[in-house]
Amino acid sequence: MPLNPLITVTETGTASAKTIQINVSPDPINLKGHGHGAVPIQWDIDPQSSPGWSFATNGIAISKPSNHFGHGGPSDGNKHYTWTRNPNQANGQHYKYSISVTNGTTTVIVDPGIINEA
């Protein structure tokens, strides 16, 4: 069963004093209860977000590159981004990852986490 964390990008204020906020839900992503098989994770940009935002070139980057996760990449006009926890790779460790979103002129990055349990 795939996990679908939701990324919400909110812009407030005017051009000279704009605030950009990124929220991911859930944070951290907990893979507990998914057993030892492959677990696809697809992050989606919330359609209710401020318009014009999509994943940047390296939209989701998991900080510990290893055989634990396989990179799937972006899809649907960079509104979705996937990785898969590989089979038999649940190890109970906490992984930091980054989310990079862009509106074409500004890129914003946040660093949530994944708990890699079975």
FIFINU-452936 format. One line per field, with one value per residue (C-alpha): residue in one letter; x negated, y negated, z negated. Coordinates in pm, 1 decimal. Layout:
code: c(a, ...) .
c1: c(X, ...) .
c2: c(Y, ...) .
c3: c(Z, ...) .
END
This chain:
code: c(m, p, l, n, p, l, i, t, v, t, e, t, g, t, a, s, a, k, t, i, q, i, n, v, s, p, d, p, i, n, l, k, g, h, g, h, g, a, v, p, i, q, w, d, i, d, p, q, s, s, p, g, w, s, f, a, t, n, g, i, a, i, s, k, p, s, n, h, f, g, h, g, g, p, s, d, g, n, k, h, y, t, w, t, r, n, p, n, q, a, n, g, q, h, y, k, y, s, i, s, v, t, n, g, t, t, t, v, i, v, d, p, g, i, i, n, e, a) .
c1: c(0.0, -163.8, -204.2, -96.8, -244.7, -89.9, -303.4, -126.7, -295.2, -146.0, -248.3, -137.9, -215.6, -317.6, -619.7, -836.2, -745.3, -640.4, -645.1, -657.2, -571.2, -597.8, -417.1, -438.7, -185.9, -267.9, -604.1, -782.5, -664.4, -650.1, -673.2, -571.5, -298.1, -406.1, -608.1, -932.1, -812.2, -864.1, -682.1, -619.6, -605.6, -449.9, -467.5, -198.1, -178.3, 158.7, 382.3, 497.5, 142.3, 59.6, 59.9, -252.8, -451.9, -598.7, -887.5, -1231.2, -1475.4, -1586.1, -1239.6, -1287.8, -1637.7, -1693.4, -2007.5, -2150.6, -2187.5, -2194.7, -2021.1, -1734.8, -1544.7, -1505.6, -1458.8, -1149.7, -1155.3, -896.7, -574.4, -259.8, -429.9, -648.1, -339.9, -423.0, -754.6, -825.1, -1076.6, -1031.5, -1166.8, -1323.4, -1212.3, -1370.9, -1532.9, -1335.1, -1603.0, -1434.5, -1657.2, -1547.0, -1628.4, -1632.9, -1522.7, -1474.3, -1178.0, -1260.5, -979.2, -998.1, -773.3, -1030.1, -1204.4, -1223.6, -1322.6, -1240.5, -1375.8, -1255.3, -1404.3, -1148.9, -1210.3, -1122.8, -1115.9, -1213.3, -1035.2, -866.1) .
c2: c(0.0, -328.6, -619.7, -963.1, -1248.1, -1582.1, -1894.1, -2227.1, -2548.5, -2872.5, -3223.5, -3522.4, -3893.0, -4113.5, -4087.9, -4303.7, -4109.8, -3764.9, -3461.4, -3111.1, -2819.3, -2447.9, -2185.6, -1810.0, -1573.4, -1338.6, -1435.5, -1215.8, -949.9, -625.1, -300.5, -91.0, 157.2, 202.0, 516.5, 598.1, 562.5, 272.7, -44.1, -310.3, -667.5, -929.5, -1290.1, -1510.3, -1888.3, -1980.3, -2128.1, -2379.9, -2521.0, -2867.0, -2837.1, -2784.4, -2557.2, -2221.2, -1997.4, -2128.5, -1915.5, -1722.9, -1743.6, -1473.7, -1374.8, -1114.0, -1200.7, -850.3, -714.8, -340.6, -27.7, -102.4, -331.6, -336.8, -666.7, -693.0, -1063.5, -1322.9, -1280.0, -1469.7, -1800.6, -1774.3, -1767.6, -1412.8, -1264.0, -900.2, -686.6, -324.6, -159.5, 153.9, 502.1, 635.7, 299.5, 200.7, 119.4, -106.5, -402.0, -762.9, -915.1, -1289.0, -1393.5, -1723.9, -1856.8, -2121.0, -2313.7, -2596.7, -2847.6, -2902.2, -3195.8, -3091.1, -2751.6, -2660.7, -2355.5, -2182.8, -1879.2, -1637.0, -1268.9, -902.4, -632.5, -310.1, -45.6, 276.4) .
c3: c(0.0, 106.8, -130.1, -5.4, -209.0, -114.6, -57.7, -107.2, 11.1, -121.0, -16.9, -223.8, -203.7, 85.8, 315.7, 87.7, -228.7, -107.1, -336.5, -186.8, -411.7, -329.3, -535.9, -491.8, -640.8, -797.3, -941.6, -1008.7, -765.6, -964.5, -766.6, -1069.8, -988.4, -627.1, -693.0, -515.7, -155.6, 81.7, -29.8, 236.8, 109.1, 337.7, 222.4, 376.6, 394.8, 246.7, 518.8, 253.8, 236.1, 363.8, 745.9, 953.2, 718.6, 821.6, 719.9, 816.2, 1018.8, 709.0, 550.1, 284.1, 172.6, -99.1, -295.3, -339.9, 10.9, -22.0, 91.6, -150.8, 89.4, 466.1, 651.6, 871.0, 955.8, 1056.6, 1251.9, 1356.7, 1432.9, 1119.2, 891.1, 767.1, 658.9, 565.0, 382.3, 270.6, -40.6, 104.9, -13.7, -332.0, -412.2, -725.9, -982.3, -1239.6, -1148.1, -1109.9, -770.0, -701.9, -356.5, -181.0, 10.9, 274.9, 438.1, 689.3, 860.5, 1136.5, 968.5, 603.0, 458.6, 98.3, -88.4, -407.8, -585.4, -736.5, -821.4, -754.6, -1024.7, -846.5, -1057.2, -944.4) .
END
